Amino acid sequence: MNKADLISRLAERKGLNYKIAKIIVDTVIDSLKRAIINGERVEIRGFGSFSPRHYRAYTGRNPKTGEKVYVKPKRLPYFKVGKELKEMLMAEKKG
């Protein structure tokens, strides 16, 4: 599922105009992005949580040449799956 699919599904299920559904989805995604960029943890019960993670600099290797490469420190979003979603996925795998 991509963003356009999500917008279409929202419009269909709630009987909304596509443009209104797009505004809603864009607003939610933008709010999530801004919160994570500001260092906040975003939790969606039953789904999971997003938070920024800090990674230290390290010396890596170029896989093609084997040459040592310095990798700068970085801050990336991290997703931790929620308990309910994890249990649903495990149930699907068994059944």
C-alpha positions in Angstrom: 0.0 0.0 0.0 1.3 3.4 -0.9 0.1 6.9 0.0 -2.3 7.1 -2.9 -3.8 3.8 -1.9 -4.3 5.0 1.6 -6.0 8.2 0.4 -8.3 6.3 -1.9 -9.2 3.8 0.9 -9.9 6.6 3.3 -12.1 8.4 0.8 -14.0 5.2 -0.1 -14.6 4.0 3.5 -15.6 7.4 4.9 -17.4 8.7 1.8 -15.1 11.6 1.5 -14.0 13.6 -1.6 -10.5 12.4 -2.7 -9.1 16.0 -2.2 -10.4 16.1 1.4 -9.0 12.6 2.1 -5.6 13.7 0.6 -5.5 16.8 2.9 -6.3 14.5 6.0 -3.5 12.0 5.1 -1.0 14.8 4.3 -1.8 16.5 7.6 -1.3 13.3 9.6 2.0 12.4 7.9 3.3 15.9 8.1 2.5 16.0 11.8 4.3 12.7 12.4 7.3 13.9 10.5 7.5 17.2 12.4 7.2 15.5 15.8 10.0 13.0 14.9 12.2 15.8 13.6 11.7 17.7 16.8 12.9 14.7 18.8 9.5 13.6 20.0 8.4 10.0 20.2 5.2 9.2 18.3 3.1 6.3 19.5 0.1 4.9 17.6 -1.5 2.4 19.9 -1.9 -1.1 18.4 0.5 -0.2 15.5 3.8 1.0 16.8 6.0 3.9 17.7 8.4 6.1 15.9 11.4 7.9 17.5 14.6 9.5 16.3 17.8 7.5 17.0 21.3 8.8 17.1 24.1 6.8 15.6 27.8 7.5 16.2 30.4 8.0 13.5 32.3 4.9 12.5 34.8 3.6 10.0 33.2 1.4 7.5 34.4 -0.3 4.2 33.4 0.3 0.7 32.0 -3.1 -0.4 33.3 -2.7 -4.0 36.9 -1.7 -3.2 37.4 -2.7 0.4 38.7 0.8 1.1 38.1 2.3 4.5 35.4 5.0 4.6 34.5 7.4 7.4 30.7 7.4 8.1 29.4 10.6 9.7 27.2 10.5 12.8 23.5 10.5 11.9 20.1 10.8 13.3 17.5 8.5 11.7 13.9 7.5 12.4 13.4 4.2 14.2 10.1 2.2 14.2 9.2 -0.3 16.9 6.2 -2.5 16.1 3.4 -2.5 18.6 2.3 -5.5 20.6 -1.1 -5.9 18.9 0.3 -5.7 15.4 3.1 -8.1 16.3 0.6 -10.6 17.7 -1.6 -10.2 14.6 1.3 -10.9 12.3 2.4 -13.9 14.3 -1.2 -15.3 14.2 -1.3 -14.9 10.4 2.0 -16.8 10.1 0.7 -19.7 12.2 -2.7 -20.0 10.6 
